Amino acid sequence: MAKRPVPKYDFKAFGAAIKAARTGRKESRKKVCDEMFISPRYLANIENNGQHPSLQIFFELMLRYNISVDQFLSDKPAEKNTQRRQLDALLDGISDTGLRIVTATAKEIAEVEKEDE
């Protein structure tokens, strides 16, 4: 029986997002690889060449860097894109005072953008 022709998914955008998130956190490739028990070459190939990661590594990287799976695998817009997921993760780590400041700032920005429309 012949194999069903299936186009390979291009993981280059995923790799670029992982690299951007990793470098944004100032994490070395070695640190990440040591913690995830993978080789630096494997992660480099995912980040730079769009190598297909294993399903387990794909999920671990998505969770580690709060990246939206929908952004890469779905044709419809993500409920929360990567930037919003990463902001949520940052907000989880700040104090109540910090939350009040962020909320006030967001309200001001929303008002200014509403006026600009």
VEXRO-681314 format. One record per atom (N, C-alpha, C, O): atom name; x, y, z. Coordinates in Angstrom, 1 decimal, always signed. Layout:
// VEXRO-681314
- CA  X  Y  Z
...
This chain:
// VEXRO-681314
- N  +0.9  -1.2  +0.0
- CA  +0.0  +0.0  +0.0
- C  +0.9  +1.2  +0.0
- O  +1.9  +1.3  +0.7
- N  +0.5  +2.2  -0.8
- CA  +1.3  +3.4  -0.9
- C  +1.1  +4.3  +0.3
- O  +0.0  +4.3  +0.9
- N  +2.1  +5.1  +0.6
- CA  +2.0  +6.0  +1.7
- C  +1.1  +7.2  +1.3
- O  +1.3  +7.7  +0.2
- N  +0.3  +7.7  +2.2
- CA  -0.5  +8.9  +1.9
- C  +0.4  +10.1  +1.9
- O  +1.1  +10.3  +2.8
- N  +0.3  +10.9  +0.8
- CA  +1.1  +12.1  +0.7
- C  +0.6  +13.2  +1.7
- O  -0.5  +13.6  +1.7
- N  +1.5  +13.6  +2.6
- CA  +1.1  +14.6  +3.6
- C  +2.2  +15.7  +3.6
- O  +3.4  +15.4  +3.8
- N  +1.8  +16.9  +3.4
- CA  +2.8  +18.0  +3.4
- C  +3.3  +18.1  +4.8
- O  +2.6  +18.1  +5.8
- N  +4.7  +18.3  +4.9
- CA  +5.3  +18.5  +6.2
- C  +5.0  +19.9  +6.7
- O  +5.1  +20.9  +6.0
- N  +4.7  +20.0  +8.0
- CA  +4.4  +21.3  +8.6
- C  +5.7  +22.0  +8.8
- O  +6.7  +21.4  +9.2
- N  +5.8  +23.3  +8.5
- CA  +7.0  +24.1  +8.6
- C  +7.1  +24.7  +10.0
- O  +6.3  +25.5  +10.4
- N  +8.1  +24.2  +10.8
- CA  +8.2  +24.6  +12.2
- C  +9.2  +25.8  +12.3
- O  +9.6  +26.1  +13.4
- N  +9.5  +26.5  +11.2
- CA  +10.5  +27.6  +11.4
- C  +9.9  +28.7  +12.2
- O  +10.7  +29.3  +13.0
- N  +8.7  +29.1  +12.1
- CA  +8.1  +30.1  +12.9
- C  +8.0  +29.7  +14.4
- O  +8.3  +30.6  +15.2
- N  +7.7  +28.5  +14.6
- CA  +7.8  +28.0  +16.0
- C  +9.2  +28.1  +16.6
- O  +9.3  +28.6  +17.7
- N  +10.2  +27.6  +15.8
- CA  +11.6  +27.7  +16.3
- C  +12.0  +29.2  +16.6
- O  +12.7  +29.4  +17.6
- N  +11.6  +30.1  +15.7
- CA  +11.9  +31.5  +15.9
- C  +11.2  +32.0  +17.2
- O  +11.8  +32.8  +17.9
- N  +10.0  +31.6  +17.4
- CA  +9.3  +32.1  +18.6
- C  +10.0  +31.5  +19.9
- O  +10.1  +32.2  +20.9
- N  +10.4  +30.3  +19.8
- CA  +11.1  +29.7  +21.0
- C  +12.4  +30.4  +21.2
- O  +12.7  +30.7  +22.4
- N  +13.2  +30.7  +20.2
- CA  +14.4  +31.3  +20.4
- C  +14.2  +32.7  +20.9
- O  +15.0  +33.2  +21.8
- N  +13.2  +33.5  +20.4
- CA  +13.0  +34.8  +20.9
- C  +12.6  +34.8  +22.4
- O  +13.0  +35.7  +23.1
- N  +11.7  +33.9  +22.7
- CA  +11.3  +33.8  +24.1
- C  +12.5  +33.4  +25.0
- O  +12.6  +34.0  +26.1
- N  +13.3  +32.5  +24.6
- CA  +14.4  +32.0  +25.4
- C  +15.4  +33.2  +25.6
- O  +15.9  +33.4  +26.7
- N  +15.8  +33.9  +24.5
- CA  +16.7  +35.0  +24.6
- C  +16.1  +36.1  +25.3
- O  +16.8  +36.9  +26.0
- N  +14.8  +36.3  +25.2
- CA  +14.1  +37.4  +26.0
- C  +14.2  +37.1  +27.5
- O  +14.2  +38.1  +28.2
- N  +14.2  +35.9  +27.9
- CA  +14.4  +35.6  +29.3
- C  +15.9  +35.5  +29.7
- O  +16.2  +35.2  +30.9
- N  +16.8  +35.7  +28.7
- CA  +18.2  +35.6  +29.0
- C  +18.6  +34.2  +29.4
- O  +19.5  +34.1  +30.3
- N  +18.0  +33.2  +28.9
- CA  +18.3  +31.8  +29.2
- C  +19.3  +31.3  +28.1
- O  +19.0  +31.5  +26.9
- N  +20.4  +30.7  +28.5
- CA  +21.3  +30.1  +27.5
- C  +20.7  +28.8  +27.0
- O  +19.8  +28.2  +27.7
- N  +21.1  +28.5  +25.8
- CA  +20.6  +27.2  +25.2
- C  +21.1  +26.0  +26.1
- O  +20.3  +25.1  +26.3
- N  +22.3  +26.1  +26.7
- CA  +22.8  +25.1  +27.6
- C  +21.9  +24.9  +28.8
- O  +21.6  +23.8  +29.2
- N  +21.5  +26.0  +29.4
- CA  +20.7  +25.9  +30.6
- C  +19.3  +25.2  +30.3
- O  +18.9  +24.3  +31.0
- N  +18.7  +25.6  +29.2
- CA  +17.4  +25.0  +28.8
- C  +17.6  +23.6  +28.5
- O  +16.8  +22.7  +29.0
- N  +18.6  +23.2  +27.8
- CA  +18.9  +21.8  +27.4
- C  +19.2  +21.0  +28.7
- O  +18.7  +19.8  +28.8
- N  +19.9  +21.5  +29.6
- CA  +20.2  +20.8  +30.8
- C  +18.9  +20.5  +31.6
- O  +18.7  +19.4  +32.1
- N  +18.1  +21.5  +31.7
- CA  +16.8  +21.4  +32.4
- C  +15.8  +20.4  +31.7
- O  +15.0  +19.8  +32.4
- N  +15.9  +20.4  +30.4
- CA  +14.9  +19.6  +29.7
- C  +15.5  +18.2  +29.2
- O  +14.8  +17.4  +28.6
- N  +16.7  +18.0  +29.5
- CA  +17.4  +16.7  +29.2
- C  +17.4  +16.5  +27.7
- O  +17.1  +15.4  +27.2
- N  +17.7  +17.5  +26.9
- CA  +17.9  +17.4  +25.5
- C  +19.2  +18.0  +25.1
- O  +19.9  +18.7  +25.9
- N  +19.7  +17.7  +23.9
- CA  +21.0  +18.1  +23.5
- C  +20.9  +19.6  +22.9
- O  +19.9  +19.9  +22.4
- N  +21.9  +20.4  +23.1
- CA  +21.9  +21.7  +22.6
- C  +21.8  +21.7  +21.1
- O  +21.2  +22.7  +20.5
- N  +22.3  +20.8  +20.4
- CA  +22.2  +20.7  +18.9
- C  +20.8  +20.5  +18.5
- O  +20.3  +21.1  +17.5
- N  +20.0  +19.7  +19.2
- CA  +18.6  +19.5  +19.0
- C  +17.8  +20.8  +19.1
- O  +17.0  +21.1  +18.2
- N  +18.0  +21.5  +20.2
- CA  +17.3  +22.8  +20.4
- C  +17.8  +23.8  +19.3
- O  +16.9  +24.5  +18.8
- N  +19.1  +23.8  +19.0
- CA  +19.5  +24.7  +18.0
- C  +18.9  +24.4  +16.6
- O  +18.5  +25.4  +15.9
- N  +18.7  +23.2  +16.3
- CA  +18.0  +22.8  +15.1
- C  +16.6  +23.2  +15.1
- O  +16.0  +23.6  +14.0
- N  +15.9  +23.1  +16.2
- CA  +14.5  +23.5  +16.3
- C  +14.4  +25.0  +16.1
- O  +13.6  +25.5  +15.3
- N  +15.3  +25.7  +16.8
- CA  +15.2  +27.2  +16.8
- C  +15.6  +27.8  +15.4
- O  +15.0  +28.7  +14.9
- N  +16.7  +27.2  +14.8
- CA  +17.3  +27.8  +13.6
- C  +16.9  +27.2  +12.3
- O  +16.8  +27.9  +11.3
- N  +16.5  +25.9  +12.3
- CA  +16.3  +25.2  +11.1
- C  +14.8  +24.7  +11.0
- O  +14.5  +24.1  +9.9
- N  +14.0  +24.9  +12.0
- CA  +12.6  +24.5  +11.9
- C  +12.5  +23.0  +12.0
- O  +11.5  +22.4  +11.5
- N  +13.5  +22.3  +12.7
- CA  +13.4  +20.9  +12.9
- C  +12.1  +20.5  +13.6
- O  +11.7  +21.2  +14.5
- N  +11.5  +19.4  +13.2
- CA  +10.3  +19.0  +13.9
- C  +10.6  +18.4  +15.3
- O  +11.4  +17.4  +15.4
- N  +10.2  +19.1  +16.3
- CA  +10.4  +18.5  +17.7
- C  +9.5  +17.3  +17.9
- O  +8.5  +17.1  +17.3
- N  +9.9  +16.5  +18.9
- CA  +9.0  +15.4  +19.3
- C  +7.8  +16.1  +19.9
- O  +7.9  +17.3  +20.4
- N  +6.7  +15.4  +20.0
- CA  +5.5  +15.9  +20.6
- C  +5.7  +16.4  +22.0
- O  +5.3  +17.4  +22.5
- N  +6.5  +15.6  +22.8
- CA  +6.8  +15.9  +24.2
- C  +7.6  +17.2  +24.3
- O  +7.2  +18.1  +25.1
- N  +8.6  +17.3  +23.5
- CA  +9.4  +18.6  +23.6
- C  +8.6  +19.8  +23.1
- O  +8.8  +20.9  +23.6
- N  +7.8  +19.6  +22.0
- CA  +6.9  +20.6  +21.5
- C  +6.1  +21.2  +22.7
- O  +6.0  +22.4  +22.9
- N  +5.4  +20.3  +23.4
- CA  +4.5  +20.8  +24.5
- C  +5.4  +21.4  +25.7
- O  +4.9  +22.4  +26.2
- N  +6.5  +20.8  +26.0
- CA  +7.3  +21.4  +27.1
- C  +7.8  +22.8  +26.7
- O  +7.8  +23.6  +27.6
- N  +8.2  +23.0  +25.5
- CA  +8.6  +24.3  +25.1
- C  +7.5  +25.3  +25.1
- O  +7.6  +26.5  +25.5
- N  +6.3  +24.9  +24.6
- CA  +5.1  +25.7  +24.6
- C  +4.8  +26.2  +26.0
- O  +4.5  +27.3  +26.2
- N  +4.8  +25.2  +26.9
- CA  +4.5  +25.5  +28.3
- C  +5.5  +26.4  +29.0
- O  +5.2  +27.3  +29.7
- N  +6.8  +26.1  +28.7
- CA  +7.9  +26.8  +29.3
- C  +7.9  +28.3  +29.0
- O  +8.1  +29.1  +29.8
- N  +7.5  +28.6  +27.7
- CA  +7.6  +29.9  +27.2
- C  +6.2  +30.6  +27.0
- O  +6.1  +31.6  +26.4
- N  +5.2  +29.9  +27.5
- CA  +3.8  +30.4  +27.4
- C  +3.5  +30.9  +25.9
- O  +3.0  +32.0  +25.7
- N  +3.7  +29.9  +25.0
- CA  +3.5  +30.2  +23.6
- C  +2.2  +29.5  +23.2
- O  +1.9  +28.4  +23.6
- N  +1.3  +30.2  +22.5
- CA  +0.0  +29.7  +22.0
- C  +0.2  +28.7  +20.9
- O  +0.8  +29.0  +19.9
- N  -0.3  +27.5  +21.2
- CA  -0.3  +26.4  +20.1
- C  -1.1  +26.9  +18.9
- O  -0.8  +26.6  +17.8
- N  -2.2  +27.5  +19.2
- CA  -3.1  +28.0  +18.1
- C  -2.4  +28.9  +17.1
- O  -2.7  +28.8  +15.9
- N  -1.5  +29.6  +17.6
- CA  -0.7  +30.6  +16.7
- C  +0.0  +29.8  +15.6
- O  +0.2  +30.3  +14.5
- N  +0.4  +28.6  +15.9
- CA  +1.1  +27.8  +14.9
- C  +0.4  +26.7  +14.2
- O  +0.7  +26.3  +13.1
- N  -0.7  +26.2  +14.8
- CA  -1.4  +25.0  +14.3
- C  -2.8  +25.3  +13.8
- O  -3.4  +24.4  +13.1
- N  -3.3  +26.4  +14.0
- CA  -4.7  +26.7  +13.6
- C  -4.8  +27.8  +12.6
- O  -4.1  +28.7  +12.6
- N  -5.8  +27.7  +11.7
- CA  -6.1  +28.7  +10.8
- C  -6.9  +29.9  +11.4
- O  -6.9  +31.0  +10.9
- N  -7.6  +29.6  +12.5
- CA  -8.4  +30.6  +13.1
- C  -7.6  +31.3  +14.1
- O  -6.6  +30.7  +14.7
- N  -7.9  +32.6  +14.5
- CA  -7.1  +33.3  +15.4
- C  -7.1  +32.7  +16.8
- O  -8.1  +32.1  +17.2
- N  -6.0  +32.8  +17.5
- CA  -5.9  +32.2  +18.8
- C  -6.8  +33.0  +19.8
- O  -6.9  +34.2  +19.7
- N  -7.3  +32.2  +20.8
- CA  -8.1  +32.9  +21.9
- C  -7.2  +33.9  +22.6
- O  -7.5  +35.0  +22.9
- N  -5.9  +33.4  +22.9
- CA  -4.9  +34.3  +23.5
- C  -3.6  +34.0  +22.7
- O  -3.1  +32.9  +22.7
- N  -3.1  +35.1  +22.1
- CA  -1.9  +34.9  +21.4
- C  -0.7  +34.8  +22.3
- O  -0.9  +34.9  +23.5
- N  +0.5  +34.5  +21.8
- CA  +1.7  +34.3  +22.6
- C  +2.0  +35.5  +23.5
- O  +2.3  +35.3  +24.7
- N  +1.9  +36.7  +22.9
- CA  +2.2  +37.9  +23.7
- C  +1.2  +38.0  +24.9
- O  +1.7  +38.4  +26.0
- N  +0.0  +37.7  +24.8
- CA  -1.0  +37.8  +25.9
- C  -0.7  +36.7  +26.9
- O  -0.8  +36.9  +28.1
- N  -0.3  +35.5  +26.5
- CA  +0.0  +34.4  +27.4
- C  +1.2  +34.8  +28.2
- O  +1.3  +34.5  +29.4
- N  +2.2  +35.4  +27.6
- CA  +3.4  +35.7  +28.3
- C  +3.2  +36.9  +29.3
- O  +3.7  +36.9  +30.3
- N  +2.3  +37.8  +28.9
- CA  +1.9  +38.9  +29.8
- C  +1.2  +38.3  +31.0
- O  +1.4  +38.7  +32.1
- N  +0.3  +37.3  +30.8
- CA  -0.4  +36.7  +31.9
- C  +0.6  +36.1  +32.9
- O  +0.4  +36.2  +34.1
- N  +1.6  +35.4  +32.3
- CA  +2.6  +34.7  +33.2
- C  +3.3  +35.8  +34.0
- O  +3.6  +35.5  +35.2
- N  +3.7  +36.9  +33.4
- CA  +4.3  +38.0  +34.1
- C  +3.4  +38.5  +35.2
- O  +3.9  +38.8  +36.3
- N  +2.2  +38.7  +34.9
- CA  +1.2  +39.3  +35.9
- C  +1.1  +38.4  +37.1
- O  +0.8  +38.9  +38.2
- N  +1.2  +37.1  +36.8
- CA  +1.0  +36.1  +37.9
- C  +2.1  +36.3  +39.0
- O  +1.9  +35.9  +40.1
- N  +3.2  +36.9  +38.6
- CA  +4.4  +37.0  +39.5
- C  +4.5  +38.4  +40.1
- O  +5.5  +38.6  +40.9
- N  +3.6  +39.3  +39.9
- CA  +3.8  +40.6  +40.5
- C  +2.8  +40.9  +41.7
- O  +1.8  +40.2  +41.9
- N  +3.2  +41.8  +42.5
- CA  +2.4  +42.1  +43.7
- C  +1.1  +42.8  +43.4
- O  +0.8  +43.2  +42.2
- N  +0.2  +43.0  +44.4
- CA  -1.0  +43.7  +44.2
- C  -0.8  +45.1  +43.8
- O  -1.5  +45.7  +43.0
- N  +0.2  +45.7  +44.4
- CA  +0.5  +47.1  +44.0
- C  +0.9  +47.2  +42.5
- O  +0.5  +48.1  +41.8
- N  +1.8  +46.2  +42.1
- CA  +2.1  +46.2  +40.7
- C  +0.9  +46.0  +39.8
- O  +0.9  +46.6  +38.7
- N  +0.0  +45.1  +40.2
- CA  -1.2  +44.9  +39.4
- C  -2.0  +46.2  +39.3
- O  -2.6  +46.5  +38.2
- N  -2.1  +46.9  +40.4
- CA  -2.9  +48.2  +40.3
- C  -2.2  +49.2  +39.3
- O  -2.9  +49.9  +38.6
- N  -0.9  +49.2  +39.3
- CA  -0.2  +50.1  +38.4
- C  -0.4  +49.7  +37.0
- O  -0.7  +50.5  +36.1
- N  -0.3  +48.4  +36.7
- CA  -0.5  +47.8  +35.4
- C  -1.9  +48.1  +34.9
- O  -2.1  +48.5  +33.7
- N  -2.9  +47.9  +35.8
- CA  -4.3  +48.1  +35.4
- C  -4.5  +49.5  +35.1
- O  -5.2  +49.8  +34.1
- N  -4.0  +50.5  +35.9
- CA  -4.2  +51.9  +35.6
- C  -3.6  +52.3  +34.3
- O  -4.1  +53.1  +33.6
- N  -2.4  +51.8  +34.1
- CA  -1.7  +52.1  +32.8
- C  -2.5  +51.5  +31.6
- O  -2.6  +52.2  +30.6
- N  -3.0  +50.3  +31.7
- CA  -3.7  +49.7  +30.6
- C  -5.0  +50.5  +30.4
- O  -5.4  +50.7  +29.2
- N  -5.7  +51.0  +31.4
- CA  -6.9  +51.8  +31.2
- C  -6.6  +53.1  +30.5
- O  -7.3  +53.5  +29.6
- N  -5.4  +53.7  +30.9
- CA  -5.0  +55.0  +30.2
- C  -4.7  +54.8  +28.7
- O  -5.2  +55.5  +27.9
- N  -4.0  +53.7  +28.5
- CA  -3.7  +53.4  +27.1
- C  -5.0  +53.1  +26.3
- O  -5.1  +53.5  +25.1
- N  -5.9  +52.4  +26.9
- CA  -7.2  +52.0  +26.2
- C  -8.0  +53.3  +25.9
- O  -8.6  +53.5  +24.8
- N  -8.0  +54.3  +26.8
- CA  -8.7  +55.5  +26.6
- C  -8.0  +56.3  +25.5
- O  -8.7  +56.9  +24.7
- N  -6.7  +56.4  +25.5
- CA  -6.0  +57.1  +24.4
- C  -6.3  +56.5  +23.1
- O  -6.5  +57.2  +22.1
- N  -6.2  +55.2  +23.0
- CA  -6.5  +54.5  +21.7
- C  -7.9  +54.7  +21.3
- O  -8.2  +54.8  +20.1
- N  -8.8  +54.7  +22.2
- CA  -10.3  +54.9  +21.9
- C  -10.5  +56.3  +21.3
- O  -11.2  +56.5  +20.4
- N  -9.8  +57.3  +21.9
- CA  -9.9  +58.7  +21.4
- C  -9.3  +58.8  +20.0
- O  -9.7  +59.6  +19.2
- N  -8.2  +58.0  +19.7
- CA  -7.6  +58.1  +18.4
- C  -8.4  +57.5  +17.3
- O  -8.1  +57.7  +16.1
- N  -9.4  +56.7  +17.6
- CA  -10.2  +56.0  +16.6
- C  -11.1  +57.0  +15.8
- O  -11.8  +56.6  +14.9
